[in-house]
Amino acid sequence: MSAPFYVSPEQLMKDRADFARKGIGRGRSLVAVQYADGVLFVTENPSQALHKVSEIYDRIAFAAVGRYNEFENLRIAGVRLADMRGYAYDRRDVTGRGLANAYAQTLGTIFSSGGEKPYEVELFVAEVGEVASQDQIYRLTYEGRVGDEHGYAVMGGDAETVEAHLKEHYREGATLEQALQVAVAALGHTQTEDRVIATDDLEVAVLDRTRSQPRKFARIVPARLQALLGERGATSSGPGGAADGPDGPATDASDDAPVAPPG
Amino acid sequence: MTDARLPAAFTASGSSFHDFLAAHQPDLLPSTRSLGPAGSGTSAGDLAPHGTTIVAATFPGGVVISGDRRATMGNVIAQRDIEKVFPADEFSAVGIAGTAGIAVEMVRLFQVELEHYEKIEGSTLSLDGKANRLATLIRGNLGMAMQGLAVVPLFAGFDLDAGQGRIFSYDVTGGRYEETAFFSVGSGSLFAKGSLKKLYREDLSEEEAVTVTIQALYDAADDDSATGGPDLTRRIFPVVRVITAAGGRRLTDDDVAQVADRVIAGRMTRPDGPGAPLLGGTTTGGER
């Protein structure tokens, strides 16, 4: 048995980080935008059944990019953690911060443990409060870093380009309609052109504090999406880059009314 | 190195919250508690408040489930405004009779169970699936039921596939029975069922169905000391939930009070309530 080559810790971590970043960058971008009534999530996702944005609890949502099986694992763990806390204590005692911490510990442990490959995921955990100033968006990276985001945040794909577009056009306290239009335009923005993404290829969900139910998470179905987006001109398909996880055939769009693509 | 990540149970497969708790934190489950050796004098059932009568009735387009407001502990009224009818999810509700503490805990677990499934799977359980999950929870309580802490719920919901309201009853062993038209559980259920038999028709409107359940609860309270009648001085009236294709809602106290006041006004002239024709023979009788 030969002695293993020495690899410096710096190099080891850098290699792992590069590996994870590459996986995340392959997918398409996901945008979280704060608007007057809560937090809006928009991403390009042709599948109606496999979601990148999901409900965790009454006021908490989860959004992810990267490898589907890995973030789906984390989503389920989050639902279990939230439901268990809410059951053992009270529904009000389930917080986005607690969930973000649990995710950070999990991702951090996996990243720095030698025997496993790091998760190729990046997450948003968002929580709406009673007023806009209490809304929270946490960003969690593959190595377990937690960041607090304000106004808007982008992850996955060509995040820098999308973020630059958002920075220019984002306004605080916008209506859902305005926020959605800015977010969709940002996702379609590339270095070379501005695409118009078909309504059917968009996954849109909100945490809306004005909902009367305790559960504030809602998906925006294509029919409503079309009405909110208005006339946008001819659509064009996504960039050629290999799509990650949820690109399977749309099978289970049960109660979402089918809508012809605009144009 | 300590592993700070979420334990493996959090990512294990399965969509049942009950099963997850059983694997990860069984002490949170009502069914894992033990009472110690039985048979030392008093039954455990005498130590805790009991909920009493629940009635449910279907009508074209939905189902009504109502419960009185009394909890008793032996001869004492433990609480006069307890709530025993709860929403299970958007399209179903559960009313509880039996040991109140365990029943309320079981309902909370059932509510989380349904929501948990919905979030994990991205779709809701069928009404039969929900009824079966509740049966599993009751079955887990059998040991305590044998020691006097029985829970007997009544489950009602709107079946979106069948387009109608449905009612399920249970026994302490978790046996699940679908009931047609109407049903009642709890100490006053014998009287409530007798009342429902005479008043129920298949073509009731939503408001009439609500009235029928209030009448049945009145009759139950009339003859069963553990069932609370309308409390006129404190204005405490039954909890009523109506479930239709549009979802479930609890009737406001004012709405229930209006119905209850009409029922009571009728009983001022005929204390035993509306009389049924001796030889009815028709299901669509006019005046009651």
Chai-1 contact restraints between the chains, C-beta under 6 A:
chainA,res_idxA,chainB,res_idxB,connection_type,confidence,min_distance_angstrom,max_distance_angstrom,comment,restraint_id
A,E55,B,K119,contact,1.0,0.0,6.0,A-B,restraint_1
A,N73,B,T11,contact,1.0,0.0,6.0,A-B,restraint_2
A,I76,B,I120,contact,1.0,0.0,6.0,A-B,restraint_3
A,A77,B,L6,contact,1.0,0.0,6.0,A-B,restraint_4
A,A77,B,F10,contact,1.0,0.0,6.0,A-B,restraint_5
A,A77,B,T11,contact,1.0,0.0,6.0,A-B,restraint_6
A,V79,B,K119,contact,1.0,0.0,6.0,A-B,restraint_7
A,V79,B,I120,contact,1.0,0.0,6.0,A-B,restraint_8
A,R80,B,F10,contact,1.0,0.0,6.0,A-B,restraint_9
A,R80,B,F20,contact,1.0,0.0,6.0,A-B,restraint_10
A,D83,B,F17,contact,1.0,0.0,6.0,A-B,restraint_11
A,D83,B,V112,contact,1.0,0.0,6.0,A-B,restraint_12
A,D83,B,H116,contact,1.0,0.0,6.0,A-B,restraint_13
A,Y87,B,V112,contact,1.0,0.0,6.0,A-B,restraint_14
A,A88,B,L28,contact,1.0,0.0,6.0,A-B,restraint_15
A,A102,B,L6,contact,1.0,0.0,6.0,A-B,restraint_16
A,Q105,B,A4,contact,1.0,0.0,6.0,A-B,restraint_17
A,Q105,B,R5,contact,1.0,0.0,6.0,A-B,restraint_18
A,T106,B,R5,contact,1.0,0.0,6.0,A-B,restraint_19
A,T106,B,L6,contact,1.0,0.0,6.0,A-B,restraint_20
A,T109,B,D3,contact,1.0,0.0,6.0,A-B,restraint_21
A,T109,B,A4,contact,1.0,0.0,6.0,A-B,restraint_22
A,T109,B,R5,contact,1.0,0.0,6.0,A-B,restraint_23
